[in-house]
Amino acid sequence: MDLLYGFVKTSNFYDDLNFPQGFNRSGHFTIQEAELLTAIGKRLFQLEHQLAEPKNHTEENFVIMCQTKREAETRIESLWHKYKSVTQGRRLHTLTGCTPGNVGNTFNELEGNY
């Protein structure tokens, strides 16, 4: 059982949906962060989604952080927060020139001019 920063090392993690060119080329992560995410990101994903049981105290703390939404205390926890914030969709806000009640009135006024 290989450990990296207290986490059990599994196969490499790739998020081709959000980072088709890889974590290194995304521009969101430093080289060290990208390497860490690739090395233990799969284990972090499994722990967050309860697909695997925590094997030690470090992994238990990570699961508690994910479930309670508390602030990150370790480098790995803050990296996972950063990954989650980058991959979650952003809200789109738009501005329009008229309200829904005025749309019908404007159309009727224009019809009278033809």
PyMOL commands that set and color helices and strands:
alter all, ss='L'
color gray80, all
select helices_A, chain A and resi 31-48+57-68+75-87+100-112
alter helices_A, ss='H'
color red, helices_A
select strands_A, chain A and resi 3-4+7-8
alter strands_A, ss='S'
color yellow, strands_A
deselect
rebuild
show_as cartoon
